[in-house]
Amino acid sequence: MTNAHALNRPRADDRAAFLAAAGWDEARAEPLAGDASTRSYERLWKDGMRALLMNAPPRAEAAACPPDADPEARATLGYNALARLAGPNLNAFLDVARLLKGAGFSAPHVIAADANAGFALIEDLGDDLFARAIPAGANEQDLYAAATDALVALRRARLAPPRSDAYAMLDYDAVAMAAEADLLTDWYVPFRAGSATDAGATADYKEAWTEVLGRLSPPSTVVLRDFHAENLIWLPERDGVARVGVIDFQDALYGHPAYDLVSLLEDARRDVAPDLAEAMVARYCSSAADIDGFDEAAFREERAILAAQRNAKILGIFARLVKRDGKPRYADLLPRVEAHFRNDIAAPALAPVRAVIERLAPDLAGAGGGA
């Protein structure tokens, strides 16, 4: 079984040529459920072996951010460049996978790849996503502890950002973070209100984020950006950090250590109990205490800022998926993210943002606990 018939003829021909060159042209194929991206995946079986075919059409998205582009040039190029997303550059996935595997993490092994054609044959880490393994009986505390430990290990590894002619990992800078936060006023607020956001309030919102993001420390670690239960695979037969399989990291940047912990604990797709989340933050802080420069109070403040920034982005993305892309299922996820954001902006460091949200979207500024 294959989904090649669903591709246009040139793409189907390219797929066939890639698999033939890799020695997998006789493989049986089964399409896997898609996500919000332009990539698609198939599971392949051949001679008792199993692998995944990643199909990343090279012209399906706007170009990635050139390393030397200034903010004005990035704005001209569009959102991918502003937010420093990988876009159609498959080399991002390939290079980050090799970087992580070289450091002992369970990223998929790359069996074969043609970045120009947009195909990669990669190791199949299985189906035990955290989001499936926990309902099936895996111990939630153990899995989240392993993921938290992996983030401390990633910080401790001090990995150098990969840089080559084909791909350069860039900083998760204030321009990228502000562009993401702007999705709330660009998409979420109009979606909820049914009308465009007031220009003056939008300007105040941008100014508030400029002030808040200015409190962040400089980037200091590789950030995978989508480190959550739908992208983590439980591999209990492996040791140490390798027990946590990681996928969907092509948009990785060099950024702030607290960001991936936010992704893990303020999941848009599943509830993480507040006591479990706090236990994992405390676990991270205890484990990282001996790392040079670690300051728990500063880390917790950064976590609050990054939580609000990430959830502002997700609110905008989900609203855009519903309104522009015709994917109504994402509306069902909005209440959870709204609750996260409401709680996030109750933190003292988010006071400037909260003040504007009280005008823009009063329901989002309801009472909540601190971060």
Residue, then its C-alpha position, 0 to 999 in steps of 0.5 A: m500500500t502506498n499513498a504515491h497516487a495522492l501525489n502529483r505525477p512529477r512528485a510521485d516520480d521523484r518519490a519512486a526515483f528516491l526509493a529506488a536509489a535508496g534500495w527501498d523501491e519494493a517496500r510496502a508503504e502505509p501513510l501516517a496521519g498528518d499534522a499542521s505542516t506541509r510534510s507527510y510521512e509513510r511507514l515502509w516495510k522491506d525484508g523484515m526492516r522498517a523505516l519512515l519516508m519523510n516527504a518535504p516538498p521543496r517548494a511547499e513553503a516560503a524560504a527559510c531565513p538567510p543567516d545574514a538577513d536583517p529584520e527589514a529583509r526578514a519582514t519582506l521575505g515573510y513569516n518563515a524568515l521572521a520566525r526563523l522556521a526551516g521552511p522547505n530546507l530539509n537540511a535543517f532536519l538532517d543536520v539537527a538529527r545528526l547533532l542530537k544523535g552524536a550527543g547521545f539523544s534518540a533522534p532518528h538515524v538518517i538512512a538516506a536523504d536527498a535534500n534537493a528533492g525533499f525526501a529522507l528515509i529515516e529510522d522508525l522509532g515506533d508508535d509509543l508517543f508519550a501522548r499514547a504511551i501514558p493512556a496505555g499505562a506508562n507511568e506519566q511521572d516517569l516519562y515526564a521526569a525522563a524528558t525533563d532530565a533530557l532537557v537538562a542533559l541538552r543544556r549541559a552538553r553545550l552543543a555548538p549550533p550546526r553551520s554549513d553552506a546548506y544549513a545554519m542554525l540561527d538564534y531564537d532572537a527577539v525578532a522571531m519571538a515578537a513575530e510569533a507573539d504577534l500572531l495573537t493580534d493578527w489571527y486570534v483576537p480577530f477570530r474571537a472578536g469577529s473584527a480586526t484588532d484596533a491599531g492602537a492596541t496592536a501597537d501597545y501590544k508590540e511595545a509591551w512584548t518588546e519590554v518583556l522580551g528584553r528581560l530574557s538572557p542571551p541564547s545559550t542552548v539548542v532549543l528544539r521548539d516542539f518538545h511535547a507529548e506528540n513529538l516524544i517517543w518512549l523507548p524504555e529499552r534504551d538507557g539515559v537520555a536515549r529513552v526519550g525519542v525526539i522528532d519534529f525538530q527541524d525548526a530548532l534554534y539556538g535559544h533559551p533553556a526554559y523554552d522546551l520545558v514550557s513546550l513539555l509542561e504547557d502542552a496544547r494537546r493534553d493536560v499536565a496537572p499543575d503539581l506534576a508541572e511544578a515537580m518537573v520545574a523543581r526537578y529541572c532546577s535541582s538537576a541544573a543547579d551545578i551548571d555554571g551561571f544557573d540561577e533558579a529565580a532567573f530561570r523561573e522568570e524566563r520560563a514565565i515569559l517564554a510560556a506567555q510568548r509560546n502560548a500567544k503564538i499557539l493561539g494565533i496559529f490555531a486560529r489561523l488553522v481554523k479560519r484560513d486553512g479550514k481545519p476546525r478541529y484546532a478550535d477544540l484545542l483553544p480553551r486549553v491554550e487560553a487557560h495556559f496563557r491566562n495563567d502565564i500573564a498573571a506572572p509579575a514579569l508579564a504585567p505590561v502584556r497583561a495590561v494590554i490583553e485586558r483591553l484587547a481580549p478581556d476574557l484572556a486576562g481573567a484571574g490565574g495563578g502565578a508562574 
